[in-house]
Amino acid sequence: MTNGSSNRVLDELAKLVTDAAGAAQGVRREVETAFRGQAERLLNTMDVVQREDFEAVREMAIRARAENTALLARIEALEALVGQKDEAGKPAKSGPAAGRTKKE
């Protein structure tokens, strides 16, 4: 064997290895795609929530909790204010009949 023929054999071998590596990557991508498809179908049958949906609802719950806390503080402040007026001798208006006259 001469140097030229051994180089040609090595070149062919390198090309064969490169082609095999490319084919292996293609097979890997196909397997990953198939696996993801199967996993997605399985999760859909299990009625599992997607992460994006979960995060959106979580943020809504956090905002609602903060709003409820703020409203509770306002209610308590208003109740305290009404209680102070009651103690000062002014009649407190409460209930649906509050503020109505006999003519109504």
Rosetta blueprint (number, residue, H / E / L):
1 M L
2 T L
3 N H
4 G H
5 S H
6 S H
7 N H
8 R H
9 V H
10 L H
11 D H
12 E H
13 L H
14 A H
15 K H
16 L H
17 V H
18 T H
19 D H
20 A H
21 A H
22 G H
23 A H
24 A H
25 Q H
26 G H
27 V H
28 R H
29 R H
30 E H
31 V H
32 E H
33 T H
34 A H
35 F H
36 R H
37 G H
38 Q H
39 A H
40 E H
41 R H
42 L H
43 L H
44 N H
45 T H
46 M L
47 D L
48 V L
49 V L
50 Q L
51 R H
52 E H
53 D H
54 F H
55 E H
56 A H
57 V H
58 R H
59 E H
60 M H
61 A H
62 I H
63 R H
64 A H
65 R H
66 A H
67 E H
68 N H
69 T H
70 A H
71 L H
72 L H
73 A H
74 R H
75 I H
76 E H
77 A H
78 L H
79 E H
80 A H
81 L H
82 V H
83 G H
84 Q H
85 K H
86 D H
87 E H
88 A L
89 G L
90 K L
91 P L
92 A L
93 K L
94 S L
95 G L
96 P L
97 A L
98 A L
99 G L
100 R L
101 T L
102 K L
103 K L
104 E L
